Structures are given as structure tokens and as C-alpha cells.
Amino acid sequence: MGRIWRFEIAGNMVKNGLRQRLKLTANGCNEPFRDRYWCPKKQWFQKNTCPFINRRECENYESMCGCL
């Protein structure tokens, strides 16, 4: 069985498949990849950038509303 392609943020590096580069954002939110943006909370890509300034604001919204 072959390897599964994986996108991850480890330290200050962004790793996608066998490639890696320096992280462009401070907390990993909205990290661009082609025409999508990485959401570390959902562990998936979004079409648009996240409206929150940082991960804490995202978590506060989730705790107040119950979901994203």
C-alpha cells in the first residue's frame, strides 16, 4: 500500500508530501497552499481565509456558539 499525502505544520516548517517550506503565518492558521487556506482546528483546507485573528479567537467563538 502506498503512502498517503499529508499536510502538516511542525515547528516553523510546513510539510506537504515530500516538500517543506518555512511557515508564513505565526500560528499556522490560514497557511496558504495553492488556492486554499489551512485550518489547523479542522485539519483541512478552506476556500476562503479564516475571519478570526488568531486561534484563541476561533476557540472563543466555538465555545460561545457551539461549533464553527
mmCIF file of the N, C-alpha and C atoms, coordinates in Angstrom:
data_MODEL
# 
_entry.id   MODEL 
# 
loop_
_atom_site.group_PDB 
_atom_site.id 
_atom_site.type_symbol 
_atom_site.label_atom_id 
_atom_site.label_alt_id 
_atom_site.label_comp_id 
_atom_site.label_asym_id 
_atom_site.label_entity_id 
_atom_site.label_seq_id 
_atom_site.pdbx_PDB_ins_code 
_atom_site.Cartn_x 
_atom_site.Cartn_y 
_atom_site.Cartn_z 
_atom_site.occupancy 
_atom_site.B_iso_or_equiv 
_atom_site.pdbx_formal_charge 
_atom_site.auth_seq_id 
_atom_site.auth_comp_id 
_atom_site.auth_asym_id 
_atom_site.auth_atom_id 
_atom_site.pdbx_PDB_model_num 
ATOM 1   N N  . MET A 1 1  ? 0.848   -1.180 0.000  1.00 0.00 ? 1  MET A N  1 
ATOM 2   C CA . MET A 1 1  ? 0.000   0.000  0.000  1.00 0.00 ? 1  MET A CA 1 
ATOM 3   C C  . MET A 1 1  ? 0.893   1.243  0.000  1.00 0.00 ? 1  MET A C  1 
ATOM 4   N N  . GLY A 1 2  ? 0.549   2.239  -0.807 1.00 0.00 ? 2  GLY A N  1 
ATOM 5   C CA . GLY A 1 2  ? 1.354   3.454  -0.926 1.00 0.00 ? 2  GLY A CA 1 
ATOM 6   C C  . GLY A 1 2  ? 1.124   4.413  0.221  1.00 0.00 ? 2  GLY A C  1 
ATOM 7   N N  . ARG A 1 3  ? 1.977   5.418  0.277  1.00 0.00 ? 3  ARG A N  1 
ATOM 8   C CA . ARG A 1 3  ? 1.858   6.425  1.326  1.00 0.00 ? 3  ARG A CA 1 
ATOM 9   C C  . ARG A 1 3  ? 0.730   7.395  1.003  1.00 0.00 ? 3  ARG A C  1 
ATOM 10  N N  . ILE A 1 4  ? 0.109   7.923  2.026  1.00 0.00 ? 4  ILE A N  1 
ATOM 11  C CA . ILE A 1 4  ? -0.946  8.923  1.878  1.00 0.00 ? 4  ILE A CA 1 
ATOM 12  C C  . ILE A 1 4  ? -0.301  10.294 1.955  1.00 0.00 ? 4  ILE A C  1 
ATOM 13  N N  . TRP A 1 5  ? -0.686  11.188 1.034  1.00 0.00 ? 5  TRP A N  1 
ATOM 14  C CA . TRP A 1 5  ? -0.167  12.551 1.045  1.00 0.00 ? 5  TRP A CA 1 
ATOM 15  C C  . TRP A 1 5  ? -0.640  13.232 2.310  1.00 0.00 ? 5  TRP A C  1 
ATOM 16  N N  . ARG A 1 6  ? 0.238   13.987 2.958  1.00 0.00 ? 6  ARG A N  1 
ATOM 17  C CA . ARG A 1 6  ? -0.094  14.604 4.243  1.00 0.00 ? 6  ARG A CA 1 
ATOM 18  C C  . ARG A 1 6  ? 0.382   16.050 4.291  1.00 0.00 ? 6  ARG A C  1 
ATOM 19  N N  . PHE A 1 7  ? -0.443  16.920 4.868  1.00 0.00 ? 7  PHE A N  1 
ATOM 20  C CA . PHE A 1 7  ? -0.092  18.320 5.088  1.00 0.00 ? 7  PHE A CA 1 
ATOM 21  C C  . PHE A 1 7  ? -0.003  18.514 6.590  1.00 0.00 ? 7  PHE A C  1 
ATOM 22  N N  . GLU A 1 8  ? 1.121   19.027 7.061  1.00 0.00 ? 8  GLU A N  1 
ATOM 23  C CA . GLU A 1 8  ? 1.265   19.242 8.498  1.00 0.00 ? 8  GLU A CA 1 
ATOM 24  C C  . GLU A 1 8  ? 2.181   20.425 8.777  1.00 0.00 ? 8  GLU A C  1 
ATOM 25  N N  . ILE A 1 9  ? 2.030   20.995 9.962  1.00 0.00 ? 9  ILE A N  1 
ATOM 26  C CA . ILE A 1 9  ? 2.866   22.086 10.414 1.00 0.00 ? 9  ILE A CA 1 
ATOM 27  C C  . ILE A 1 9  ? 3.631   21.593 11.631 1.00 0.00 ? 9  ILE A C  1 
ATOM 28  N N  . ALA A 1 10 ? 4.950   21.585 11.504 1.00 0.00 ? 10 ALA A N  1 
ATOM 29  C CA . ALA A 1 10 ? 5.811   21.105 12.581 1.00 0.00 ? 10 ALA A CA 1 
ATOM 30  C C  . ALA A 1 10 ? 6.840   22.187 12.886 1.00 0.00 ? 10 ALA A C  1 
ATOM 31  N N  . GLY A 1 11 ? 6.701   22.802 14.038 1.00 0.00 ? 11 GLY A N  1 
ATOM 32  C CA . GLY A 1 11 ? 7.607   23.886 14.405 1.00 0.00 ? 11 GLY A CA 1 
ATOM 33  C C  . GLY A 1 11 ? 7.385   25.082 13.502 1.00 0.00 ? 11 GLY A C  1 
ATOM 34  N N  . ASN A 1 12 ? 8.419   25.526 12.823 1.00 0.00 ? 12 ASN A N  1 
ATOM 35  C CA . ASN A 1 12 ? 8.264   26.653 11.908 1.00 0.00 ? 12 ASN A CA 1 
ATOM 36  C C  . ASN A 1 12 ? 8.267   26.206 10.446 1.00 0.00 ? 12 ASN A C  1 
ATOM 37  N N  . MET A 1 13 ? 8.072   24.893 10.210 1.00 0.00 ? 13 MET A N  1 
ATOM 38  C CA . MET A 1 13 ? 8.066   24.344 8.858  1.00 0.00 ? 13 MET A CA 1 
ATOM 39  C C  . MET A 1 13 ? 6.676   23.834 8.479  1.00 0.00 ? 13 MET A C  1 
ATOM 40  N N  . VAL A 1 14 ? 6.322   24.029 7.224  1.00 0.00 ? 14 VAL A N  1 
ATOM 41  C CA . VAL A 1 14 ? 5.102   23.476 6.649  1.00 0.00 ? 14 VAL A CA 1 
ATOM 42  C C  . VAL A 1 14 ? 5.529   22.330 5.755  1.00 0.00 ? 14 VAL A C  1 
ATOM 43  N N  . LYS A 1 15 ? 4.980   21.162 5.996  1.00 0.00 ? 15 LYS A N  1 
ATOM 44  C CA . LYS A 1 15 ? 5.341   19.983 5.213  1.00 0.00 ? 15 LYS A CA 1 
ATOM 45  C C  . LYS A 1 15 ? 4.116   19.511 4.444  1.00 0.00 ? 15 LYS A C  1 
ATOM 46  N N  . ASN A 1 16 ? 4.284   19.372 3.134  1.00 0.00 ? 16 ASN A N  1 
ATOM 47  C CA . ASN A 1 16 ? 3.211   18.832 2.306  1.00 0.00 ? 16 ASN A CA 1 
ATOM 48  C C  . ASN A 1 16 ? 3.806   17.786 1.389  1.00 0.00 ? 16 ASN A C  1 
ATOM 49  N N  . GLY A 1 17 ? 3.440   16.549 1.656  1.00 0.00 ? 17 GLY A N  1 
ATOM 50  C CA . GLY A 1 17 ? 4.045   15.447 0.928  1.00 0.00 ? 17 GLY A CA 1 
ATOM 51  C C  . GLY A 1 17 ? 5.529   15.371 1.259  1.00 0.00 ? 17 GLY A C  1 
ATOM 52  N N  . LEU A 1 18 ? 6.367   15.354 0.242  1.00 0.00 ? 18 LEU A N  1 
ATOM 53  C CA . LEU A 1 18 ? 7.809   15.300 0.452  1.00 0.00 ? 18 LEU A CA 1 
ATOM 54  C C  . LEU A 1 18 ? 8.445   16.687 0.455  1.00 0.00 ? 18 LEU A C  1 
ATOM 55  N N  . ARG A 1 19 ? 7.669   17.719 0.194  1.00 0.00 ? 19 ARG A N  1 
ATOM 56  C CA . ARG A 1 19 ? 8.182   19.088 0.173  1.00 0.00 ? 19 ARG A CA 1 
ATOM 57  C C  . ARG A 1 19 ? 8.001   19.752 1.526  1.00 0.00 ? 19 ARG A C  1 
ATOM 58  N N  . GLN A 1 20 ? 8.835   20.758 1.789  1.00 0.00 ? 20 GLN A N  1 
ATOM 59  C CA . GLN A 1 20 ? 8.689   21.540 3.008  1.00 0.00 ? 20 GLN A CA 1 
ATOM 60  C C  . GLN A 1 20 ? 9.154   22.965 2.750  1.00 0.00 ? 20 GLN A C  1 
ATOM 61  N N  . ARG A 1 21 ? 8.596   23.896 3.520  1.00 0.00 ? 21 ARG A N  1 
ATOM 62  C CA . ARG A 1 21 ? 8.963   25.312 3.419  1.00 0.00 ? 21 ARG A CA 1 
ATOM 63  C C  . ARG A 1 21 ? 8.741   25.960 4.772  1.00 0.00 ? 21 ARG A C  1 
ATOM 64  N N  . LEU A 1 22 ? 9.237   27.191 4.925  1.00 0.00 ? 22 LEU A N  1 
ATOM 65  C CA . LEU A 1 22 ? 9.027   27.929 6.170  1.00 0.00 ? 22 LEU A CA 1 
ATOM 66  C C  . LEU A 1 22 ? 7.573   28.365 6.294  1.00 0.00 ? 22 LEU A C  1 
ATOM 67  N N  . LYS A 1 23 ? 7.077   28.399 7.498  1.00 0.00 ? 23 LYS A N  1 
ATOM 68  C CA . LYS A 1 23 ? 5.707   28.825 7.778  1.00 0.00 ? 23 LYS A CA 1 
ATOM 69  C C  . LYS A 1 23 ? 5.580   30.319 7.531  1.00 0.00 ? 23 LYS A C  1 
ATOM 70  N N  . LEU A 1 24 ? 4.509   30.754 6.865  1.00 0.00 ? 24 LEU A N  1 
ATOM 71  C CA . LEU A 1 24 ? 4.299   32.161 6.556  1.00 0.00 ? 24 LEU A CA 1 
ATOM 72  C C  . LEU A 1 24 ? 3.514   32.893 7.630  1.00 0.00 ? 24 LEU A C  1 
ATOM 73  N N  . THR A 1 25 ? 2.719   32.173 8.411  1.00 0.00 ? 25 THR A N  1 
ATOM 74  C CA . THR A 1 25 ? 1.913   32.794 9.454  1.00 0.00 ? 25 THR A CA 1 
ATOM 75  C C  . THR A 1 25 ? 2.440   32.381 10.828 1.00 0.00 ? 25 THR A C  1 
ATOM 76  N N  . ALA A 1 26 ? 2.158   33.196 11.814 1.00 0.00 ? 26 ALA A N  1 
ATOM 77  C CA . ALA A 1 26 ? 2.704   32.956 13.161 1.00 0.00 ? 26 ALA A CA 1 
ATOM 78  C C  . ALA A 1 26 ? 2.126   31.708 13.819 1.00 0.00 ? 26 ALA A C  1 
ATOM 79  N N  . ASN A 1 27 ? 0.825   31.472 13.679 1.00 0.00 ? 27 ASN A N  1 
ATOM 80  C CA . ASN A 1 27 ? 0.194   30.364 14.410 1.00 0.00 ? 27 ASN A CA 1 
ATOM 81  C C  . ASN A 1 27 ? -0.258  29.209 13.525 1.00 0.00 ? 27 ASN A C  1 
ATOM 82  N N  . GLY A 1 28 ? -0.023  29.282 12.220 1.00 0.00 ? 28 GLY A N  1 
ATOM 83  C CA . GLY A 1 28 ? -0.394  28.192 11.327 1.00 0.00 ? 28 GLY A CA 1 
ATOM 84  C C  . GLY A 1 28 ? -1.785  28.323 10.741 1.00 0.00 ? 28 GLY A C  1 
ATOM 85  N N  . CYS A 1 29 ? -2.581  29.256 11.254 1.00 0.00 ? 29 CYS A N  1 
ATOM 86  C CA . CYS A 1 29 ? -3.914  29.484 10.691 1.00 0.00 ? 29 CYS A CA 1 
ATOM 87  C C  . CYS A 1 29 ? -3.779  30.212 9.356  1.00 0.00 ? 29 CYS A C  1 
ATOM 88  N N  . ASN A 1 30 ? -4.630  29.873 8.415  1.00 0.00 ? 30 ASN A N  1 
ATOM 89  C CA . ASN A 1 30 ? -4.638  30.491 7.081  1.00 0.00 ? 30 ASN A CA 1 
ATOM 90  C C  . ASN A 1 30 ? -3.324  30.314 6.332  1.00 0.00 ? 30 ASN A C  1 
ATOM 91  N N  . GLU A 1 31 ? -2.643  29.239 6.585  1.00 0.00 ? 31 GLU A N  1 
ATOM 92  C CA . GLU A 1 31 ? -1.399  28.962 5.861  1.00 0.00 ? 31 GLU A CA 1 
ATOM 93  C C  . GLU A 1 31 ? -1.768  28.616 4.421  1.00 0.00 ? 31 GLU A C  1 
ATOM 94  N N  . PRO A 1 32 ? -1.303  29.418 3.438  1.00 0.00 ? 32 PRO A N  1 
ATOM 95  C CA . PRO A 1 32 ? -1.737  29.194 2.056  1.00 0.00 ? 32 PRO A CA 1 
ATOM 96  C C  . PRO A 1 32 ? -1.107  27.961 1.423  1.00 0.00 ? 32 PRO A C  1 
ATOM 97  N N  . PHE A 1 33 ? -1.892  27.274 0.615  1.00 0.00 ? 33 PHE A N  1 
ATOM 98  C CA . PHE A 1 33 ? -1.422  26.160 -0.193 1.00 0.00 ? 33 PHE A CA 1 
ATOM 99  C C  . PHE A 1 33 ? -2.234  26.167 -1.474 1.00 0.00 ? 33 PHE A C  1 
ATOM 100 N N  . ARG A 1 34 ? -1.593  26.528 -2.574 1.00 0.00 ? 34 ARG A N  1 
ATOM 101 C CA . ARG A 1 34 ? -2.246  26.723 -3.863 1.00 0.00 ? 34 ARG A CA 1 
ATOM 102 C C  . ARG A 1 34 ? -3.357  27.752 -3.708 1.00 0.00 ? 34 ARG A C  1 
ATOM 103 N N  . ASP A 1 35 ? -4.606  27.408 -3.972 1.00 0.00 ? 35 ASP A N  1 
ATOM 104 C CA . ASP A 1 35 ? -5.686  28.395 -3.840 1.00 0.00 ? 35 ASP A CA 1 
ATOM 105 C C  . ASP A 1 35 ? -6.559  28.133 -2.618 1.00 0.00 ? 35 ASP A C  1 
ATOM 106 N N  . ARG A 1 36 ? -6.031  27.448 -1.622 1.00 0.00 ? 36 ARG A N  1 
ATOM 107 C CA . ARG A 1 36 ? -6.767  27.125 -0.397 1.00 0.00 ? 36 ARG A CA 1 
ATOM 108 C C  . ARG A 1 36 ? -5.976  27.593 0.813  1.00 0.00 ? 36 ARG A C  1 
ATOM 109 N N  . TYR A 1 37 ? -6.632  27.563 1.982  1.00 0.00 ? 37 TYR A N  1 
ATOM 110 C CA . TYR A 1 37 ? -6.014  28.004 3.238  1.00 0.00 ? 37 TYR A CA 1 
ATOM 111 C C  . TYR A 1 37 ? -6.200  26.923 4.292  1.00 0.00 ? 37 TYR A C  1 
ATOM 112 N N  . TRP A 1 38 ? -5.136  26.600 5.003  1.00 0.00 ? 38 TRP A N  1 
ATOM 113 C CA . TRP A 1 38 ? -5.136  25.534 6.006  1.00 0.00 ? 38 TRP A CA 1 
ATOM 114 C C  . TRP A 1 38 ? -5.761  26.011 7.304  1.00 0.00 ? 38 TRP A C  1 
ATOM 115 N N  . CYS A 1 39 ? -6.655  25.198 7.863  1.00 0.00 ? 39 CYS A N  1 
ATOM 116 C CA . CYS A 1 39 ? -7.245  25.455 9.167  1.00 0.00 ? 39 CYS A CA 1 
ATOM 117 C C  . CYS A 1 39 ? -6.763  24.361 10.119 1.00 0.00 ? 39 CYS A C  1 
ATOM 118 N N  . PRO A 1 40 ? -5.883  24.688 11.074 1.00 0.00 ? 40 PRO A N  1 
ATOM 119 C CA . PRO A 1 40 ? -5.382  23.664 11.984 1.00 0.00 ? 40 PRO A CA 1 
ATOM 120 C C  . PRO A 1 40 ? -6.464  23.125 12.913 1.00 0.00 ? 40 PRO A C  1 
ATOM 121 N N  . LYS A 1 41 ? -7.494  23.903 13.163 1.00 0.00 ? 41 LYS A N  1 
ATOM 122 C CA . LYS A 1 41 ? -8.594  23.447 14.022 1.00 0.00 ? 41 LYS A CA 1 
ATOM 123 C C  . LYS A 1 41 ? -9.359  22.307 13.356 1.00 0.00 ? 41 LYS A C  1 
ATOM 124 N N  . LYS A 1 42 ? -9.684  22.477 12.071 1.00 0.00 ? 42 LYS A N  1 
ATOM 125 C CA . LYS A 1 42 ? -10.427 21.454 11.327 1.00 0.00 ? 42 LYS A CA 1 
ATOM 126 C C  . LYS A 1 42 ? -9.516  20.414 10.692 1.00 0.00 ? 42 LYS A C  1 
ATOM 127 N N  . GLN A 1 43 ? -8.203  20.720 10.666 1.00 0.00 ? 43 GLN A N  1 
ATOM 128 C CA . GLN A 1 43 ? -7.232  19.860 9.994  1.00 0.00 ? 43 GLN A CA 1 
ATOM 129 C C  . GLN A 1 43 ? -7.612  19.638 8.528  1.00 0.00 ? 43 GLN A C  1 
ATOM 130 N N  . TRP A 1 44 ? -8.022  20.738 7.864  1.00 0.00 ? 44 TRP A N  1 
ATOM 131 C CA . TRP A 1 44 ? -8.442  20.658 6.474  1.00 0.00 ? 44 TRP A CA 1 
ATOM 132 C C  . TRP A 1 44 ? -8.297  22.025 5.818  1.00 0.00 ? 44 TRP A C  1 
ATOM 133 N N  . PHE A 1 45 ? -8.472  22.077 4.506  1.00 0.00 ? 45 PHE A N  1 
ATOM 134 C CA . PHE A 1 45 ? -8.339  23.312 3.752  1.00 0.00 ? 45 PHE A CA 1 
ATOM 135 C C  . PHE A 1 45 ? -9.684  23.996 3.567  1.00 0.00 ? 45 PHE A C  1 
ATOM 136 N N  . GLN A 1 46 ? -9.670  25.324 3.525  1.00 0.00 ? 46 GLN A N  1 
ATOM 137 C CA . GLN A 1 46 ? -10.866 26.120 3.281  1.00 0.00 ? 46 GLN A CA 1 
ATOM 138 C C  . GLN A 1 46 ? -10.645 26.940 2.014  1.00 0.00 ? 46 GLN A C  1 
ATOM 139 N N  . LYS A 1 47 ? -11.742 27.308 1.346  1.00 0.00 ? 47 LYS A N  1 
ATOM 140 C CA . LYS A 1 47 ? -11.646 28.122 0.136  1.00 0.00 ? 47 LYS A CA 1 
ATOM 141 C C  . LYS A 1 47 ? -11.271 29.560 0.458  1.00 0.00 ? 47 LYS A C  1 
ATOM 142 N N  . ASN A 1 48 ? -11.771 30.074 1.571  1.00 0.00 ? 48 ASN A N  1 
ATOM 143 C CA . ASN A 1 48 ? -11.522 31.462 1.971  1.00 0.00 ? 48 ASN A CA 1 
ATOM 144 C C  . ASN A 1 48 ? -10.696 31.507 3.243  1.00 0.00 ? 48 ASN A C  1 
ATOM 145 N N  . THR A 1 49 ? -10.053 32.641 3.466  1.00 0.00 ? 49 THR A N  1 
ATOM 146 C CA . THR A 1 49 ? -9.288  32.783 4.702  1.00 0.00 ? 49 THR A CA 1 
ATOM 147 C C  . THR A 1 49 ? -10.228 32.821 5.904  1.00 0.00 ? 49 THR A C  1 
ATOM 148 N N  . CYS A 1 50 ? -9.713  32.441 7.031  1.00 0.00 ? 50 CYS A N  1 
ATOM 149 C CA . CYS A 1 50 ? -10.479 32.431 8.277  1.00 0.00 ? 50 CYS A CA 1 
ATOM 150 C C  . CYS A 1 50 ? -10.716 33.877 8.733  1.00 0.00 ? 50 CYS A C  1 
ATOM 151 N N  . PRO A 1 51 ? -11.918 34.198 9.221  1.00 0.00 ? 51 PRO A N  1 
ATOM 152 C CA . PRO A 1 51 ? -12.192 35.562 9.661  1.00 0.00 ? 51 PRO A CA 1 
ATOM 153 C C  . PRO A 1 51 ? -11.587 35.917 11.021 1.00 0.00 ? 51 PRO A C  1 
ATOM 154 N N  . PHE A 1 52 ? -11.068 34.923 11.757 1.00 0.00 ? 52 PHE A N  1 
ATOM 155 C CA . PHE A 1 52 ? -10.539 35.159 13.089 1.00 0.00 ? 52 PHE A CA 1 
ATOM 156 C C  . PHE A 1 52 ? -9.083  35.609 13.033 1.00 0.00 ? 52 PHE A C  1 
ATOM 157 N N  . ILE A 1 53 ? -8.682  36.426 13.990 1.00 0.00 ? 53 ILE A N  1 
ATOM 158 C CA . ILE A 1 53 ? -7.327  36.966 14.036 1.00 0.00 ? 53 ILE A CA 1 
ATOM 159 C C  . ILE A 1 53 ? -6.320  35.896 14.463 1.00 0.00 ? 53 ILE A C  1 
ATOM 160 N N  . ASN A 1 54 ? -6.722  35.059 15.428 1.00 0.00 ? 54 ASN A N  1 
ATOM 161 C CA . ASN A 1 54 ? -5.825  34.014 15.910 1.00 0.00 ? 54 ASN A CA 1 
ATOM 162 C C  . ASN A 1 54 ? -6.643  32.810 16.368 1.00 0.00 ? 54 ASN A C  1 
ATOM 163 N N  . ARG A 1 55 ? -5.957  31.773 16.801 1.00 0.00 ? 55 ARG A N  1 
ATOM 164 C CA . ARG A 1 55 ? -6.626  30.526 17.186 1.00 0.00 ? 55 ARG A CA 1 
ATOM 165 C C  . ARG A 1 55 ? -7.473  30.696 18.450 1.00 0.00 ? 55 ARG A C  1 
ATOM 166 N N  . ARG A 1 56 ? -7.033  31.555 19.363 1.00 0.00 ? 56 ARG A N  1 
ATOM 167 C CA . ARG A 1 56 ? -7.798  31.798 20.594 1.00 0.00 ? 56 ARG A CA 1 
ATOM 168 C C  . ARG A 1 56 ? -9.162  32.403 20.271 1.00 0.00 ? 56 ARG A C  1 
ATOM 169 N N  . GLU A 1 57 ? -9.193  33.341 19.343 1.00 0.00 ? 57 GLU A N  1 
ATOM 170 C CA . GLU A 1 57 ? -10.460 33.942 18.939 1.00 0.00 ? 57 GLU A CA 1 
ATOM 171 C C  . GLU A 1 57 ? -11.376 32.888 18.314 1.00 0.00 ? 57 GLU A C  1 
ATOM 172 N N  . CYS A 1 58 ? -10.811 31.996 17.552 1.00 0.00 ? 58 CYS A N  1 
ATOM 173 C CA . CYS A 1 58 ? -11.557 30.887 16.958 1.00 0.00 ? 58 CYS A CA 1 
ATOM 174 C C  . CYS A 1 58 ? -12.148 29.991 18.052 1.00 0.00 ? 58 CYS A C  1 
ATOM 175 N N  . GLU A 1 59 ? -11.332 29.655 19.047 1.00 0.00 ? 59 GLU A N  1 
ATOM 176 C CA . GLU A 1 59 ? -11.790 28.799 20.147 1.00 0.00 ? 59 GLU A CA 1 
ATOM 177 C C  . GLU A 1 59 ? -12.856 29.498 20.989 1.00 0.00 ? 59 GLU A C  1 
ATOM 178 N N  . ASN A 1 60 ? -12.720 30.811 21.205 1.00 0.00 ? 60 ASN A N  1 
ATOM 179 C CA . ASN A 1 60 ? -13.742 31.563 21.950 1.00 0.00 ? 60 ASN A CA 1 
ATOM 180 C C  . ASN A 1 60 ? -15.080 31.544 21.210 1.00 0.00 ? 60 ASN A C  1 
ATOM 181 N N  . TYR A 1 61 ? -15.028 31.743 19.911 1.00 0.00 ? 61 TYR A N  1 
ATOM 182 C CA . TYR A 1 61 ? -16.247 31.703 19.102 1.00 0.00 ? 61 TYR A CA 1 
ATOM 183 C C  . TYR A 1 61 ? -16.904 30.336 19.183 1.00 0.00 ? 61 TYR A C  1 
ATOM 184 N N  . GLU A 1 62 ? -16.098 29.295 19.084 1.00 0.00 ? 62 GLU A N  1 
ATOM 185 C CA . GLU A 1 62 ? -16.621 27.933 19.152 1.00 0.00 ? 62 GLU A CA 1 
ATOM 186 C C  . GLU A 1 62 ? -17.258 27.644 20.511 1.00 0.00 ? 62 GLU A C  1 
ATOM 187 N N  . SER A 1 63 ? -16.638 28.113 21.588 1.00 0.00 ? 63 SER A N  1 
ATOM 188 C CA . SER A 1 63 ? -17.189 27.860 22.923 1.00 0.00 ? 63 SER A CA 1 
ATOM 189 C C  . SER A 1 63 ? -18.498 28.642 23.152 1.00 0.00 ? 63 SER A C  1 
ATOM 190 N N  . MET A 1 64 ? -18.616 29.831 22.538 1.00 0.00 ? 64 MET A N  1 
ATOM 191 C CA . MET A 1 64 ? -19.842 30.610 22.683 1.00 0.00 ? 64 MET A CA 1 
ATOM 192 C C  . MET A 1 64 ? -20.985 30.084 21.816 1.00 0.00 ? 64 MET A C  1 
ATOM 193 N N  . CYS A 1 65 ? -20.650 29.638 20.606 1.00 0.00 ? 65 CYS A N  1 
ATOM 194 C CA . CYS A 1 65 ? -21.683 29.234 19.636 1.00 0.00 ? 65 CYS A CA 1 
ATOM 195 C C  . CYS A 1 65 ? -21.876 27.718 19.557 1.00 0.00 ? 65 CYS A C  1 
ATOM 196 N N  . GLY A 1 66 ? -20.907 26.950 20.014 1.00 0.00 ? 66 GLY A N  1 
ATOM 197 C CA . GLY A 1 66 ? -21.048 25.505 19.995 1.00 0.00 ? 66 GLY A CA 1 
ATOM 198 C C  . GLY A 1 66 ? -20.389 24.828 18.821 1.00 0.00 ? 66 GLY A C  1 
ATOM 199 N N  . CYS A 1 67 ? -20.142 25.538 17.739 1.00 0.00 ? 67 CYS A N  1 
ATOM 200 C CA . CYS A 1 67 ? -19.476 24.956 16.567 1.00 0.00 ? 67 CYS A CA 1 
ATOM 201 C C  . CYS A 1 67 ? -18.943 26.061 15.674 1.00 0.00 ? 67 CYS A C  1 
ATOM 202 N N  . LEU A 1 68 ? -18.171 25.664 14.670 1.00 0.00 ? 68 LEU A N  1 
ATOM 203 C CA . LEU A 1 68 ? -17.665 26.645 13.703 1.00 0.00 ? 68 LEU A CA 1 
ATOM 204 C C  . LEU A 1 68 ? -18.545 26.681 12.494 1.00 0.00 ? 68 LEU A C  1 
# 
